[in-house]
Amino acid sequence: MPTAKTVTVDIIRDEVFDDAPDDTQIARWCELAQQQAGPSLAAADARPVQLVVRLVGKEVSAELNSHFRHKNSATNVLSFPGDLPSVVTDHLEYIPLGDLLICPEVLRTEAQEQHKSLADHWAHILVHGVLHLNGFDHQNDADAEKMETLEINILAQMAVANPYIDRSIETA
């Protein structure tokens, strides 16, 4: 069995967020998610995978969410895959996975509204973002089920409860 590819996580904090996890914890969650989600990513390539996590305020989140998703509000996570041409990436010392922009203020509000621990919600949103960087999406039911199942399995390895358990299920 091949060994897991090294994952490098660079963390940028636009401002101080007192209740945000420390850099070590953020990196651990991202590394585990990447090791589970992207094992085939350039499997023959020995270079590490690199991703950036940037913590931003509501204003920046809302501005970028409006620009890229045409939604006029801050959001918990925006993902920007590192889809660069091989003419660029072949000369890098790492494989660029992409960037995640996280809004700690939105995560705090969501965790309170959903009656979840803030740490568990952070883990979930980081895993969710890393999966997006690996090409997973939830634009239709089949893709959403596949992505959510992988999220639940990765989070279970972190001792984080299923974040979707509270969804109401309508029966006929």
C-alpha positions as CSV (number, residue, x, y, z in Angstrom):
1,M,0.0,0.0,0.0
2,P,1.5,3.4,-0.9
3,T,2.3,5.8,1.8
4,A,0.2,8.9,2.2
5,K,1.4,12.0,0.3
6,T,2.8,14.7,2.5
7,V,0.4,17.6,2.9
8,T,1.7,21.2,3.6
9,V,-0.9,23.6,5.0
10,D,-0.1,27.3,5.0
11,I,-2.4,29.3,7.3
12,I,-3.0,33.1,6.9
13,R,-5.0,35.0,9.4
14,D,-6.3,38.3,8.1
15,E,-7.2,39.3,11.7
16,V,-7.2,37.9,15.2
17,F,-10.1,35.4,15.8
18,D,-9.9,34.5,19.5
19,D,-12.0,31.4,19.2
20,A,-10.5,30.0,16.0
21,P,-8.4,26.8,16.4
22,D,-4.7,27.1,16.4
23,D,-2.6,26.6,13.2
24,T,-1.6,23.1,14.3
25,Q,-5.2,21.9,14.7
26,I,-6.3,23.4,11.4
27,A,-3.4,21.8,9.6
28,R,-4.1,18.4,11.3
29,W,-7.8,18.4,10.1
30,C,-6.8,19.4,6.6
31,E,-4.0,16.8,6.4
32,L,-6.3,14.0,7.4
33,A,-9.0,15.1,5.0
34,Q,-6.5,15.3,2.2
35,Q,-5.0,11.9,3.0
36,Q,-8.5,10.4,2.8
37,A,-9.9,12.4,-0.1
38,G,-7.0,12.7,-2.5
39,P,-4.9,9.5,-2.4
40,S,-4.8,9.3,-6.2
41,L,-3.7,12.9,-6.6
42,A,-0.6,12.5,-8.8
43,A,0.1,9.2,-7.1
44,A,3.4,8.7,-9.0
45,D,4.5,12.3,-8.1
46,A,6.6,12.4,-4.9
47,R,6.1,16.1,-4.3
48,P,4.0,17.2,-1.4
49,V,0.5,18.6,-1.8
50,Q,0.2,22.2,-0.7
51,L,-2.9,24.1,0.3
52,V,-3.6,27.5,1.9
53,V,-6.2,28.2,4.5
54,R,-7.0,31.9,4.9
55,L,-9.1,33.1,7.8
56,V,-11.1,36.2,6.8
57,G,-13.7,38.6,8.3
58,K,-17.3,38.8,7.2
59,E,-16.7,41.8,5.0
60,V,-14.0,40.0,2.9
61,S,-16.1,36.8,2.8
62,A,-19.2,38.6,1.6
63,E,-17.2,40.5,-1.0
64,L,-15.7,37.3,-2.4
65,N,-18.9,35.3,-2.1
66,S,-20.7,38.1,-4.1
67,H,-18.0,38.2,-6.8
68,F,-17.5,34.4,-7.3
69,R,-20.9,32.9,-6.3
70,H,-23.2,35.9,-6.8
71,K,-24.5,35.6,-3.2
72,N,-24.6,38.8,-1.2
73,S,-23.6,37.5,2.2
74,A,-20.7,36.1,4.1
75,T,-20.3,32.3,3.9
76,N,-18.5,29.7,6.0
77,V,-16.0,28.5,3.3
78,L,-15.0,29.4,-0.2
79,S,-12.8,27.0,-2.1
80,F,-10.5,27.9,-5.0
81,P,-8.9,24.8,-6.5
82,G,-5.3,25.1,-7.7
83,D,-6.1,24.3,-11.3
84,L,-2.9,25.5,-12.9
85,P,-1.6,24.3,-16.2
86,S,1.2,21.6,-16.0
87,V,3.6,24.1,-17.7
88,V,3.4,25.9,-14.4
89,T,3.0,23.1,-11.9
90,D,5.8,20.9,-13.4
91,H,8.3,23.4,-12.1
92,L,7.0,23.7,-8.6
93,E,8.3,21.9,-5.6
94,Y,4.8,21.0,-4.6
95,I,1.4,20.1,-6.1
96,P,-0.9,23.1,-5.5
97,L,-4.2,21.8,-4.2
98,G,-5.8,25.3,-3.8
99,D,-7.0,27.8,-1.3
100,L,-9.7,27.7,1.3
101,L,-11.1,31.0,2.7
102,I,-12.8,30.5,6.0
103,C,-14.9,33.0,7.9
104,P,-14.6,32.3,11.6
105,E,-17.5,34.6,12.4
106,V,-19.9,32.7,10.2
107,L,-18.7,29.4,11.7
108,R,-19.3,30.7,15.2
109,T,-22.9,31.7,14.3
110,E,-23.6,28.5,12.5
111,A,-22.3,26.3,15.4
112,Q,-24.5,28.2,17.8
113,E,-27.6,28.0,15.6
114,Q,-27.0,24.3,14.9
115,H,-26.2,23.5,18.6
116,K,-22.8,22.0,17.6
117,S,-19.5,22.5,19.3
118,L,-17.4,25.1,17.5
119,A,-14.4,22.8,17.2
120,D,-16.5,20.1,15.5
121,H,-18.0,22.6,13.1
122,W,-14.5,23.9,12.2
123,A,-13.4,20.3,11.5
124,H,-16.5,19.7,9.4
125,I,-16.1,22.9,7.3
126,L,-12.4,22.3,6.7
127,V,-13.0,18.7,5.6
128,H,-15.8,20.0,3.4
129,G,-13.5,22.6,1.8
130,V,-10.7,20.1,1.2
131,L,-13.2,17.8,-0.5
132,H,-14.2,20.6,-2.8
133,L,-10.5,21.2,-3.6
134,N,-10.4,17.5,-4.6
135,G,-13.3,17.9,-7.0
136,F,-16.1,16.7,-4.8
137,D,-19.4,18.7,-5.0
138,H,-23.0,18.7,-4.0
139,Q,-24.8,20.1,-7.0
140,N,-27.1,17.1,-7.3
141,D,-28.3,14.4,-4.9
142,A,-25.9,11.7,-6.0
143,D,-22.9,13.9,-5.7
144,A,-24.1,15.3,-2.4
145,E,-24.6,11.8,-1.0
146,K,-21.1,10.7,-2.1
147,M,-19.5,13.9,-0.6
148,E,-21.4,13.7,2.6
149,T,-20.6,10.0,3.1
150,L,-16.9,10.8,2.7
151,E,-17.2,13.8,5.1
152,I,-18.9,11.6,7.7
153,N,-16.3,8.9,7.5
154,I,-13.4,11.4,7.7
155,L,-15.0,13.2,10.6
156,A,-15.6,9.9,12.4
157,Q,-11.8,9.4,12.4
158,M,-11.5,12.7,14.2
159,A,-14.2,11.7,16.8
160,V,-16.6,14.3,15.3
161,A,-20.2,13.3,15.1
162,N,-22.1,13.2,11.8
163,P,-22.9,16.9,11.0
164,Y,-25.9,15.9,9.0
165,I,-27.7,13.9,11.6
166,D,-30.1,16.8,12.5
167,R,-31.5,17.0,9.0
168,S,-35.2,16.4,8.9
169,I,-36.1,13.5,6.7
170,E,-39.6,13.6,5.2
171,T,-41.3,10.3,4.6
172,A,-44.3,9.6,2.3
